[in-house]
Amino acid sequence: MTEERYLRRDDVAFCLAHVVEECGEVLAAAGKSQRWGLDSFNPTLLAHQQESNRKWLMREIHDLRQALDRLETAMTAELIHRVGLDK
């Protein structure tokens, strides 16, 4: 579980690292989906933990979109601060 102190960071470097991490998770889900099929699932997980590769990939895409939105917001705020528009 992620510690609370890491959830509220909104600086560009942290947001960029989060995007990179989410890209990796999308790649993993896409790779498994391509290899085993979208409707396949990880048989090593307990039944209540299993989800189809399709649902996994969609969840990871959603997480990536959120991370990209946070990065865009952080980059815009940084730019506004740099050119002095926030005064």
C-alpha positions as CSV (number, residue, x, y, z in Angstrom):
1,M,0.0,0.0,0.0
2,T,1.3,3.5,-0.9
3,E,2.1,5.8,2.0
4,E,-0.1,8.9,2.3
5,R,2.9,11.2,2.0
6,Y,3.5,10.0,-1.5
7,L,-0.1,10.4,-2.7
8,R,-0.3,14.2,-2.6
9,R,2.9,15.1,-4.5
10,D,2.2,17.2,-7.6
11,D,5.6,18.3,-8.7
12,V,6.6,17.6,-12.3
13,A,9.4,15.1,-11.5
14,F,7.1,13.0,-9.3
15,C,4.2,13.1,-11.9
16,L,6.6,12.2,-14.7
17,A,7.9,9.2,-12.7
18,H,4.3,8.1,-12.1
19,V,3.5,8.3,-15.8
20,V,6.6,6.1,-16.6
21,E,5.4,3.6,-14.0
22,E,1.9,3.5,-15.4
23,C,3.2,3.1,-18.9
24,G,5.1,0.0,-17.8
25,E,1.9,-1.4,-16.3
26,V,-0.1,-0.7,-19.5
27,L,2.7,-2.5,-21.4
28,A,2.6,-5.5,-19.1
29,A,-1.2,-5.8,-19.4
30,A,-1.1,-5.2,-23.2
31,G,1.7,-7.8,-23.6
32,K,-0.2,-10.5,-21.6
33,S,-3.4,-9.6,-23.5
34,Q,-1.7,-10.0,-26.8
35,R,0.0,-13.2,-25.8
36,W,-2.8,-15.0,-24.0
37,G,-5.9,-13.1,-25.2
38,L,-8.1,-10.4,-23.8
39,D,-10.5,-12.7,-22.2
40,S,-7.8,-14.8,-20.5
41,F,-6.8,-14.3,-16.8
42,N,-3.9,-15.2,-14.5
43,P,-4.6,-18.8,-13.3
44,T,-2.1,-18.4,-10.5
45,L,-4.3,-15.9,-8.7
46,L,-7.1,-16.9,-6.2
47,A,-10.6,-16.9,-7.8
48,H,-11.6,-13.6,-6.0
49,Q,-8.5,-11.9,-7.3
50,Q,-8.8,-12.9,-11.0
51,E,-9.9,-10.5,-13.6
52,S,-9.7,-10.8,-17.4
53,N,-6.8,-9.3,-19.2
54,R,-9.3,-7.0,-20.9
55,K,-10.4,-5.6,-17.5
56,W,-6.8,-5.4,-16.3
57,L,-5.7,-3.5,-19.4
58,M,-8.7,-1.1,-19.2
59,R,-7.9,-0.4,-15.5
60,E,-4.3,0.3,-16.3
61,I,-5.2,2.6,-19.2
62,H,-7.5,4.5,-16.8
63,D,-4.6,4.8,-14.3
64,L,-2.3,6.1,-17.1
65,R,-4.9,8.7,-18.2
66,Q,-5.1,9.9,-14.6
67,A,-1.3,10.1,-14.3
68,L,-1.1,12.0,-17.6
69,D,-3.7,14.5,-16.5
70,R,-1.7,15.1,-13.2
71,L,1.5,15.5,-15.2
72,E,-0.1,18.0,-17.6
73,T,-1.5,20.0,-14.7
74,A,1.8,20.0,-12.9
75,M,3.7,21.1,-16.1
76,T,1.1,23.9,-16.7
77,A,1.4,25.1,-13.2
78,E,5.2,25.1,-13.4
79,L,5.1,27.0,-16.7
80,I,2.7,29.6,-15.2
81,H,5.0,30.0,-12.2
82,R,8.1,30.4,-14.4
83,V,6.7,33.1,-16.6
84,G,5.2,34.9,-13.6
85,L,1.6,34.6,-14.6
86,D,0.7,33.4,-11.1
87,K,1.3,36.9,-9.5
